[in-house]
Amino acid sequence: MDELNGRMIACQILITGLIARVANNSPDPLRFLTDFRDEIRAVVKGVNIAGMDNTDRVRQTAQQTVDELFSLMKPPSIN
């Protein structure tokens, strides 16, 4: 399990760096980050999670992960 967690953290760091790089090349980096974050949150909110008893907990954890990734670059908005 520790190896899996380490790989997930490495993926999160890689994705965060990639998003930051694309945002820096954007004419309006803050707007790019805001729009991209909102799109990712919408995907997490609408994705179909099958085969689990408590999908709300999985969805909440996924939303928190998205917020953590983007909080490295921009504080989450209150929605």
Number of C-alpha atoms within 10 A of each C-alpha: 6 7 8 9 10 11 12 12 12 12 12 16 14 12 13 17 15 12 18 18 12 12 18 14 10 13 9 10 15 14 12 18 20 15 12 15 21 16 12 14 16 12 12 18 14 10 9 10 13 8 7 9 9 10 13 12 11 14 17 13 13 15 18 13 13 18 18 16 20 19 14 13 15 14 12 16 10 4 4
